[in-house]
């Protein structure tokens, strides 16, 4: 097997970082486009780019909560709380893209009763989501949690499925079964 030089490794890392940066920029542009279309229909929208998005399984902390955890900037907390407090957000959609090792998504949370939409952009390492994908598939539901950096919980959303978040969940479960 041929050796991979340090220069080749550095170049590969740089290319991957550039693709991830481009994917994140595209994710933010997608979020803005989705919000603009809703606003044109008369909806109030809130757009938030998470500073960090992590995956959480029931065995990861002090509680049995699981799902994607978006850590949002403190200066976005009031806008989120105001929108979250107005509705129930029974509808959602997920717009997702991937690079070699990252998943990028915009979660669209909709409350038709108040015509309020919350958009949260986030990204996470795909390998870190395997356990969550298996958990969500087993439970046939998913959660989105929003918090500040200091851990202050701002709100959670329950979703009636996992497929929009993890379309590859069946393949992951099959792969884990082969290990």
Secondary structure as UniProt FT lines:
FT   HELIX           6..40
FT   TURN            41..42
FT   STRAND          44..49
FT   STRAND          52..56
FT   HELIX           58..60
FT   STRAND          67..72
FT   HELIX           74..76
FT   HELIX           77..86
FT   STRAND          91..98
FT   STRAND          102..111
FT   TURN            112..115
FT   STRAND          116..125
FT   HELIX           126..129
FT   HELIX           130..139
FT   STRAND          142..148
FT   TURN            149..150
FT   STRAND          153..159
FT   TURN            163..165
FT   TURN            167..168
FT   HELIX           169..178
//
